[in-house]
Amino acid sequence: MAIVQSCSAWKLLCLQAIIDTVLSDGAEEYSLRLFTNDVTLTFDTVTGDLSEPTLTGYAPIVLDSASWPTAECNGEGDGQTKISAVGWTFTGNFPETLYGWWVTNRDGDFVYGEKLWPLGLLIDTDGQGVTLTPRFVYGDWCPPA
């Protein structure tokens, strides 16, 4: 008799395998970055297409591989893992407009990103900040057992 797992349970197993082999083994390190140019992200986007802020208080944030928790269901039938919110508080070199964020691997290669503020988010005040909660959702195809 074959054991059939629910789609959600199987997605959790797949995501946990990704966490265990890619995100949590210390072999790969990812950095969260912001971009200031009004671009559309595509599958062809590379790091050179994006410009980082020059605001005082900005630096890429390393997403520590050991901080990704065990996968869980997110209520939509997808597996998800997320780490605590991270952010920046800016104290100078104003003004600058932010459009989104992206993640790079250890080599600085573009991994994925999002144009979070399509009209731009103007940063022009001392103490103004941005907070993001990095998460990884696995809701697509998973290889059969």
C-alpha positions as CSV (number, residue, x, y, z in Angstrom):
1,M,0.0,0.0,0.0
2,A,1.4,3.4,-1.0
3,I,1.4,6.3,1.4
4,V,0.0,9.4,-0.1
5,Q,0.9,12.7,1.5
6,S,-1.2,15.8,1.2
7,C,0.1,18.5,-1.2
8,S,0.9,20.7,1.7
9,A,2.9,18.0,3.6
10,W,4.8,17.2,0.4
11,K,5.6,20.9,-0.2
12,L,6.8,21.2,3.4
13,L,9.1,18.2,2.8
14,C,10.5,19.8,-0.3
15,L,11.0,23.2,1.3
16,Q,12.7,21.6,4.3
17,A,15.1,19.8,2.0
18,I,15.9,23.2,0.4
19,I,16.4,24.8,3.8
20,D,18.6,21.9,5.0
21,T,20.8,21.7,1.9
22,V,21.0,25.3,0.6
23,L,20.0,27.9,3.2
24,S,21.2,26.3,6.4
25,D,24.3,24.4,5.6
26,G,26.5,27.5,5.7
27,A,27.8,26.9,2.2
28,E,25.8,29.7,0.7
29,E,25.3,33.2,2.1
30,Y,22.6,35.6,0.8
31,S,22.5,39.4,1.1
32,L,19.4,41.5,1.1
33,R,19.8,44.8,-0.8
34,L,17.7,47.8,-1.9
35,F,17.7,49.4,-5.3
36,T,17.2,53.0,-6.4
37,N,16.6,52.8,-10.1
38,D,13.2,52.5,-11.7
39,V,13.6,49.1,-13.4
40,T,11.4,46.1,-14.1
41,L,12.9,42.9,-12.8
42,T,12.9,39.9,-15.2
43,F,14.5,36.5,-15.4
44,D,17.3,38.3,-17.3
45,T,18.0,40.8,-14.5
46,V,21.6,40.8,-13.3
47,T,23.3,42.7,-10.4
48,G,24.7,45.3,-12.8
49,D,21.2,46.4,-13.7
50,L,20.5,47.6,-10.2
51,S,21.8,50.6,-8.3
52,E,22.1,50.6,-4.5
53,P,21.4,53.6,-2.2
54,T,24.1,55.9,-1.1
55,L,22.1,56.8,2.0
56,T,24.0,57.0,5.3
57,G,22.9,53.9,7.3
58,Y,22.5,51.6,4.3
59,A,24.5,48.5,3.8
60,P,23.5,45.1,2.5
61,I,22.1,42.8,5.2
62,V,23.5,39.2,5.3
63,L,20.7,36.7,5.7
64,D,22.4,34.3,8.1
65,S,21.9,30.8,6.8
66,A,21.5,29.5,10.3
67,S,18.5,31.8,11.0
68,W,16.0,30.1,8.7
69,P,13.5,28.2,10.8
70,T,11.8,24.9,10.0
71,A,9.2,25.1,7.2
72,E,5.6,25.5,8.0
73,C,2.3,25.9,6.1
74,N,1.4,29.5,5.4
75,G,-2.4,28.9,5.3
76,E,-2.5,28.9,1.5
77,G,-1.3,25.4,1.1
78,D,2.3,26.5,0.5
79,G,5.4,25.8,2.5
80,Q,7.1,28.8,4.0
81,T,10.0,29.8,6.1
82,K,10.7,33.4,7.2
83,I,13.3,35.1,9.5
84,S,12.8,38.0,11.8
85,A,12.2,41.4,10.2
86,V,15.4,43.3,9.2
87,G,15.8,46.9,8.2
88,W,17.7,50.1,7.9
89,T,17.4,53.5,9.5
90,F,18.8,56.3,7.3
91,T,20.6,59.3,8.8
92,G,22.0,61.2,5.9
93,N,22.9,61.8,2.2
94,F,19.3,62.7,1.3
95,P,17.2,62.6,-0.8
96,E,17.0,59.2,-2.5
97,T,14.2,57.2,-3.9
98,L,13.9,53.5,-3.3
99,Y,12.0,51.1,-5.7
100,G,12.6,47.7,-4.3
101,W,14.8,45.0,-2.9
102,W,16.8,42.1,-4.2
103,V,18.9,39.2,-2.9
104,T,22.4,38.3,-4.0
105,N,24.3,35.1,-3.4
106,R,27.9,35.0,-2.0
107,D,29.3,35.8,-5.4
108,G,27.1,38.9,-5.7
109,D,24.9,37.4,-8.4
110,F,21.2,38.4,-8.6
111,V,19.0,35.6,-7.1
112,Y,15.6,37.3,-6.9
113,G,13.9,40.5,-6.0
114,E,10.8,42.6,-6.0
115,K,9.9,46.1,-7.2
116,L,8.1,46.9,-3.9
117,W,7.4,50.6,-4.5
118,P,6.4,51.0,-8.2
119,L,6.1,54.8,-7.7
120,G,9.2,55.0,-5.6
121,L,9.6,55.6,-1.8
122,L,11.2,58.9,-1.2
123,I,13.7,58.9,1.7
124,D,14.4,62.5,2.7
125,T,14.2,62.6,6.5
126,D,16.7,61.8,9.2
127,G,15.5,58.6,11.0
128,Q,13.3,57.4,8.2
129,G,13.6,53.7,7.7
130,V,12.6,50.5,5.8
131,T,11.8,47.2,7.4
132,L,11.4,43.9,5.4
133,T,10.6,40.3,6.5
134,P,12.6,37.9,4.3
135,R,10.7,34.7,3.6
136,F,11.0,31.8,1.2
137,V,7.7,30.3,-0.1
138,Y,7.6,27.0,-1.9
139,G,4.3,26.6,-3.7
140,D,5.3,25.2,-7.1
141,W,6.0,21.8,-8.4
142,C,7.8,19.4,-6.2
143,P,9.5,16.2,-7.6
144,P,7.7,13.0,-6.9
145,A,8.8,10.8,-4.1
